């Protein structure tokens, strides 16, 4: 989706560090979900990790929506 945002002009060259950070956060969320998620095991989900993921995604959505 980051490539699509770049193609649409939502992320410019100066946003490369932001895009890299988003990719790294996405990688972390995926790894954290695989390692600690509750999809296959019966255990409590990590509220703090979920809060972080939702707020980072929400902040990005707000930022990109203002560029449309």
Backbone bond lengths (Angstrom), bond angles and torsions (degrees), N, CA, C in turn:
res aa  C-N    CA-C-N  psi(-1)  N-CA   C-N-CA  omega(-1)  CA-C   N-CA-C  phi
1 X - - - 1.442 - - 1.529 110.71 -
2 X 1.333 116.47 -28.07 1.455 119.03 177.21 1.526 110.82 -64.66
3 X 1.334 116.62 -39.20 1.467 119.61 177.33 1.524 110.58 -61.96
4 X 1.321 116.28 -40.40 1.470 121.18 178.00 1.523 110.46 -63.62
5 X 1.326 117.08 -41.94 1.469 120.61 178.30 1.525 110.81 -63.26
6 X 1.320 117.04 -38.11 1.473 120.21 177.01 1.529 110.52 -64.86
7 X 1.331 117.34 -45.47 1.463 121.84 -179.26 1.524 111.49 -60.75
8 X 1.331 116.00 -35.31 1.466 120.40 -179.69 1.523 112.58 -82.51
9 X 1.325 116.53 -1.95 1.460 120.33 179.31 1.511 114.28 81.04
10 X 1.327 117.21 12.92 1.455 120.46 179.30 1.521 111.89 -77.86
11 X 1.324 115.91 -25.75 1.460 121.92 176.12 1.522 107.69 -122.20
12 X 1.299 115.84 120.52 1.452 120.77 178.75 1.512 111.23 -95.30
13 X 1.326 116.43 179.02 1.464 120.30 179.22 1.534 113.24 -56.80
14 X 1.321 115.85 -34.39 1.473 118.95 179.84 1.529 112.54 -70.60
15 X 1.325 116.99 -10.98 1.464 121.73 179.70 1.524 112.60 -93.09
16 X 1.325 118.14 10.71 1.465 119.89 -175.08 1.528 111.88 -62.10
17 X 1.328 117.29 -38.40 1.467 119.49 178.60 1.524 110.40 -66.61
18 X 1.309 117.32 -38.59 1.466 121.51 176.40 1.526 109.80 -61.70
19 X 1.329 116.99 -46.43 1.464 121.01 -179.28 1.528 110.76 -62.18
20 X 1.321 116.97 -41.68 1.459 120.69 177.81 1.526 110.36 -62.51
21 X 1.321 116.42 -42.87 1.463 120.54 178.24 1.514 111.96 -62.34
22 X 1.318 116.79 -40.74 1.462 121.01 179.10 1.528 109.99 -64.14
23 X 1.321 116.09 -43.20 1.463 119.74 178.10 1.524 110.78 -60.97
24 X 1.324 117.19 -42.81 1.461 120.72 -179.74 1.526 111.43 -66.53
25 X 1.314 116.73 -39.84 1.466 119.51 177.11 1.525 109.73 -64.31
26 X 1.333 117.20 -41.40 1.462 120.71 177.15 1.517 111.97 -60.93
27 X 1.329 116.01 -41.67 1.468 119.83 177.01 1.524 110.93 -62.62
28 X 1.339 115.94 -41.71 1.462 119.90 179.43 1.530 110.87 -64.65
29 X 1.339 116.83 -45.11 1.465 120.03 -179.64 1.529 109.73 -59.10
30 X 1.327 116.15 -44.03 1.463 120.15 -179.99 1.528 110.80 -63.14
31 X 1.327 117.22 -45.58 1.467 120.51 179.82 1.522 111.27 -65.53
32 X 1.330 116.47 -41.96 1.466 120.51 -179.82 1.519 110.59 -64.25
33 X 1.326 116.20 -41.58 1.464 120.79 178.93 1.522 110.33 -63.92
34 X 1.339 116.72 -42.51 1.464 120.11 179.70 1.521 111.54 -65.22
35 X 1.312 115.68 -40.72 1.465 120.65 -175.33 1.526 112.61 -80.26
36 X 1.327 116.44 -40.61 1.460 119.37 -171.05 1.514 114.34 -119.60
37 X 1.319 116.88 -0.53 1.460 120.10 -176.68 1.509 113.28 -63.74
38 X 1.313 115.70 163.22 1.458 120.11 -177.67 1.532 112.44 -107.29
39 X 1.328 117.00 18.08 1.459 119.35 -178.77 1.531 111.95 -67.54
40 X 1.328 117.16 -33.33 1.456 119.96 -176.45 1.522 112.93 -113.64
41 X 1.296 116.25 -17.82 1.460 120.10 -178.82 1.518 109.53 -119.12
42 X 1.285 116.30 150.43 1.458 121.44 177.67 1.517 109.01 -87.89
43 X 1.323 116.90 92.84 1.460 120.34 174.90 1.522 108.72 -153.66
44 X 1.297 114.90 163.65 1.459 120.06 -177.53 1.519 110.45 -69.32
45 X 1.318 116.01 138.35 1.460 121.57 175.29 1.528 108.55 -73.29
46 X 1.320 116.35 153.87 1.462 122.23 179.66 1.531 108.85 -84.42
47 X 1.315 116.80 103.89 1.452 122.37 -176.82 1.522 111.51 -60.13
48 X 1.322 117.80 -41.59 1.467 121.01 -177.41 1.527 111.83 -64.02
49 X 1.318 117.66 -41.42 1.464 121.02 178.57 1.528 110.17 -65.96
50 X 1.325 116.74 -40.69 1.458 120.19 178.07 1.523 110.87 -64.95
51 X 1.316 117.24 -42.01 1.463 121.83 178.57 1.526 110.12 -59.26
52 X 1.327 116.65 -46.20 1.457 121.02 -179.84 1.524 111.06 -61.27
53 X 1.323 117.31 -48.74 1.459 120.98 -178.30 1.526 111.69 -60.71
54 X 1.315 116.93 -44.54 1.464 120.83 -178.87 1.525 110.99 -65.87
55 X 1.315 117.78 -41.70 1.458 120.09 -178.21 1.522 113.00 -72.59
56 X 1.315 117.56 -35.29 1.469 119.63 175.65 1.529 109.25 -65.65
57 X 1.323 116.66 -45.67 1.465 119.80 178.74 1.521 110.94 -62.43
58 X 1.317 116.97 -42.26 1.465 120.73 179.27 1.517 112.26 -63.65
59 X 1.326 117.11 -41.51 1.460 120.74 178.54 1.527 110.56 -63.56
60 X 1.316 116.81 -40.52 1.458 120.29 178.40 1.525 110.71 -65.44
61 X 1.306 117.11 -43.49 1.474 120.91 177.54 1.520 110.54 -57.82
62 X 1.328 117.35 -46.04 1.470 120.68 178.99 1.512 111.39 -60.64
63 X 1.335 116.42 -45.23 1.464 120.52 -178.44 1.535 110.94 -62.63
64 X 1.315 116.88 -47.11 1.460 119.90 -178.16 1.514 112.28 -69.95
65 X 1.322 117.88 -34.24 1.464 120.37 -179.03 1.524 112.05 -66.97
66 X 1.306 117.33 -26.00 1.468 120.25 178.69 1.516 111.98 -77.85
67 X 1.328 116.82 -11.45 1.466 121.21 179.54 1.515 111.89 -94.53
68 X 1.315 118.32 -7.01 1.476 120.58 -178.84 1.502 111.78 -74.35
